[in-house]
Amino acid sequence: MPSIKKKSSPNLLLPRVILLVVLDVLVINAAMFFALFIRYEFDFNSLRESGFLDTALRWAIPNTLLVMGLFVCFRLYRTLWSFAGADELARIFTASMIMGVFQLLLVLFKLVVMPRSFPVLFAMLLFIATTIVRFSYRFIRRLRYSFSQTPKRRTMLIGAGEAGALVLREFSGSQFSQNKVVCIIDDDPAKKGRHLMGCPVIGGREMIEEAVDKYGVSDIVLAIPTLPTQVKKEIWEICNRTGCKFKQMPGVYQLANGDVSIQEIRDIEIEDLLERDVVKVDMGGLSGMISGKTVMVTGGGGSIGAELCRQLASYQPKELVIFDIYENNAYAIEQELKGNYPELKLHVLIGSVRDEARIDQVIATYRPAMVYHAAAHKHVPLMEFSPLEAVKNNVFGTLNTAKAAAKYGVEHFVLISTDKAVNPTNVMGASKRICEMIVQSMAGKSETCFAAVRFGNVLGSNGSVIPLFREQIKKGGPVTVTHPEITRFFMTIPEAVSLVLQAGAFAQGGEIFVLDMGSPVKIDDLARNMIRLSGFEPDVDIPVVYSGLRPGEKLYEELLMGEEGLAKTANDLIYIGHKIDFDENQLNQELEALKAMTEDQEDQLRQRIRVLVPTYRIPGQTTPV
């Protein structure tokens, strides 16, 4: 949340300005007297006999008014001097030099009778004295915080660049800071042995563990916002061994935009430690596809569906239709969009994609140009015990929506799929694989461009492992991991949605788009890292318990089936899986057979799923891979 900056009260500002004016009057006249005193080598009798002292006394009032007028022009009475820096120093210098040049002209043209050295000496003394007055508040403020009785947390700063200087300055001068920086780490060998604002740069990351013991460090702050994800992960792993609290500062661009304040240096999130950088998707071509058109999102209240609605709304569609069975979620995204996009023509409709007549009626009424199909049951273990519901919702919900899209001339239909559709061993994955087959079989049979988007687990989505682990840690454990070797691919919700939208732009018909998601993440490592990030030690403060693979769960997920292969797109991180040939007539026959079994024939339905998806394992017959 953006920080709210406290505004200074006018009642507090006025006394400060008056004090500055009084001090400036004293400084200006003292500078004038000492300039003459220096000129006469500190001989007061010679100065008095010269007659220049009388001139100075007559010149004092106009000189004071001229200097203070210049100070007003250079905003020297409107600056927050507790945060003064080089810009304020430059303005004091410029004002002093201008006054010096003006006085020199007066002396040269004999409009004021003074020694020719007087303007130079006066300008120098004016600059020095004004700087001392202006910057003394900042110095006293910092001194007061330095000698504060409040105990400070001894802190190591990683990064001796501009961001590091920003953090160090705030820690040193802020009344809100609880940190005292005692040493700085930077991998640049040219900085080793130097000091940043009085704090030593002791070396690169190899010095972290040694320095923690040497300087008694309790907190480590990463102050390199643009650090690549892999390097950040390596540094975090070193810091993690020290047992120190590890935080990072927000991006400098966020500070510049006012999105966050330096006080919002935050804990490292588990999202920061994924094995890859955040995927950047070029969204430039989307505006023309979406702007001014009616767009529909099924399952629009869910994690992915709601983010789809947010991003689609930003492209100014003619109308946005949200279709969802769960009214609470639908209401929540409706209120959010109304608040953020008051001009958006929004339709929020309750209904199920399982209801063929309802989905047909909705698409016939609103005639969307694009349909993003996110409605689905997605929880693997739950669907193992409710296979009839998985098939009704996922398979026939997709079929109903796709048929209506083709019937009413929808331009683009994008299915939200999953890596669990690859060589699936469970009902949920098998049902999503059948959905992909439905979309591919319909491509080319109508004017509608059908495509699917396949990605891995979404961080922070409803039912994902991250919120579960956070809740378990909050309760003091145990944190449950199904198997010590289980791995998953991860991505953020914005990444997933960006891929879905990009797929709509790339799609020609029948493609399954796949994201290069880097290396899979070991769930056991994820759980233990989250425990450490929360300030605890795994298996000491919070136990990690292995509960065993759940029904239908695999040790690992894949993004491609062996037969698919990859084709490149314009985005280096988005690929197209080559279509696997299948008998479309057989698919249609099997779908008819499946539909007849969705009421109460669970065993026969499982057998029929295996005909369509041979990798599916029927519980009790085979062991999951």
Number of C-alpha atoms within 10 A of each C-alpha: 7 11 12 10 8 6 6 9 8 9 8 9 13 11 11 13 15 12 10 17 15 11 15 21 16 13 20 23 20 15 21 24 19 16 24 24 18 15 16 15 11 13 12 14 9 13 18 13 10 13 12 18 18 13 13 18 13 11 15 17 12 10 18 18 13 14 20 19 13 18 20 13 12 17 13 21 18 11 13 13 16 17 14 14 11 8 9 20 16 12 17 22 19 17 22 24 19 14 20 21 14 13 22 20 14 16 18 13 10 10 10 16 15 21 14 15 14 21 24 18 18 25 24 16 20 28 21 16 17 22 15 12 15 23 18 14 15 18 13 13 16 19 13 13 17 16 9 11 8 9 10 14 17 18 25 26 26 25 23 26 14 12 20 23 16 14 21 23 16 17 21 19 20 18 14 10 15 14 21 19 23 19 25 30 26 23 17 14 11 9 19 17 10 15 14 16 10 10 15 18 24 20 22 17 20 13 15 25 17 11 20 22 11 10 14 13 23 18 21 29 26 26 27 22 16 11 12 13 17 15 11 19 17 13 16 20 13 15 20 18 11 19 19 20 19 23 20 20 23 22 17 20 11 13 15 10 9 13 15 20 19 18 15 15 17 14 15 20 14 14 17 16 20 22 17 18 15 16 20 13 16 12 12 9 11 16 15 12 18 23 17 14 18 21 26 28 26 28 28 30 28 20 18 23 25 26 19 25 23 19 14 21 23 15 16 19 20 16 20 23 23 24 27 25 18 15 14 11 16 22 15 12 21 19 11 13 18 13 11 12 15 10 11 17 15 19 13 19 17 14 17 19 27 22 15 16 12 16 23 19 12 18 21 16 10 16 21 25 21 24 25 26 24 25 27 23 18 20 15 20 16 17 21 20 15 14 21 22 18 27 31 23 21 25 27 24 23 27 22 19 26 25 17 21 28 20 15 19 18 24 19 26 27 27 27 24 26 23 23 29 27 20 21 27 26 25 34 30 28 28 30 29 24 23 25 26 24 23 25 24 19 20 20 13 12 16 16 23 26 32 28 28 25 25 25 22 19 21 20 16 15 15 13 13 19 20 14 15 21 17 13 16 20 12 11 14 19 18 25 18 22 16 18 16 12 19 19 17 24 21 21 17 20 19 17 25 24 19 25 25 22 21 25 27 18 18 19 15 22 23 24 28 28 27 21 14 20 14 13 18 17 17 20 21 15 19 22 21 21 22 26 19 21 17 15 17 16 18 14 8 15 19 17 19 16 14 12 12 15 14 18 24 22 20 15 15 21 18 22 20 15 10 11 15 13 16 12 13 13 9 14 12 16 21 20 24 19 17 15 12 11 12 10 14 10 12 17 13 10 16 21 11 14 23 15 12 19 18 12 10 12 15 12 13 21 20 16 17 23 16 14 20 21 14 17 24 22 19 15 7 7 10 12 20 13
